[in-house]
Amino acid sequence: MIRKAWRPLALLLAAGLTAGITAGCGTSGSNTSDNGKPVLRMGIFPAFRPLQLVKQMKILEKEGYKVEWTDFLKGAPAESAAMASKSIQFMEGDTPGLEEVYAKSPGLIWYIANGSNNYVSIVANKGSGIKSISDLKGHKVCGVAPGTAPTAVLQIALAKENMTLDDVSGINTTGPSQAAALDNGGCDAATTYQPYASSMLLSGKITLLTTAEKVYGGTWPGGGVAVDPDFAKKHKQAVIDVVKAVDKANKLLAAENEQAYKDLATATKSPLDVVKYGYENKLVTPADVAPDKNVLSGQLKDLIKYDVVKIDDPDKWLDGFAHPEFAEDALK
């Protein structure tokens, strides 16, 4: 049972402006900077992923780009509405969430860069008596919102215990509210993400049940960057430069660069110890920037197997979704 579900994209678009879905989207009125480079309109999500570091370090601005950044607290569903209305040209989101966007709206986005792996954790209140995924049956679980990576991971974890989302009382919450909900009994468990998983675990009140990669049994692409195909066709070099920036940020995080950790903490408004906890405990790990179709194919097949997405021809579908050619050029 889910108390709130992801409405179809068409409904989101119809209600988008009045509901404030794209509120804050920067639209300067010009598509080109004084230097001739295109203005980059980026949708981002407050999480431990490299695009936050790209923003904080002003990597793209230092390359001469004017960048308009917009935060989307509700993730891929709201971002995809902004993409469809051309309010933004790039969106960062959970990889499974981006796959769901493309499954529902083929051709809306191209997936151009990996951001982070793992990223999703399922946690429980220590006083709930929940010690494993099988114990979730009948309990209140925060973070259930179809079209997001935390829900996809939960669906797969439940399926492996012969359960579905109908076996839990799913509550649609975002990360910032989950700690309080777990603390006051609003939820017994949560399927969550960084930085909130690390913050809650550091409190000592929460126990870790599992992570995305433990559920999946291998590398789990946890987040990445997608582009508007029309923009990419017109501005190939700009897309390559965005991928280069993501790669630079991820390499700093992979090297456990102290300043990069501090910048990410500032960008996500997280304590430094929370950032370090997430990366040092591999709850989130930097990914190789180039989309690997073999890795994505494995993830996609699990999403199909456990009824997260419905796709008739996964290989053909993946060829339309994943575009590693920009990363290949960026890494030359």
Secondary structure, DSSP 8 states (H G I E B T S, - for coil): -BSS----HHHHHHHHHHHTTTTT----S-SB-TTS-B-EEEEE-SSSSHHHHHHHHTTTGGGT--EEEEE-TT-HHHHHHHHHTTS-SEEEE-HHHHHHHHHHSTTS-EEEEEEEEE-EEEEEEGGG---SGGGGTTSEEE---TTSHHHHHHHHHHHTTT--GGGSEEE---HHHHHHHHHHTS-SEEEEETTHHHHHHHTTSEEEEEEHHHHHTS--EEEEEEE-HHHHHH-HHHHHHHHHHHHHHHHHHHTT-HHHHHHHHHHHT--HHHHHHHHHTTSEEE--SS--HHHHHHHHHHHHHTTSS--S-HHHHHHHHB-THHHHHHT-
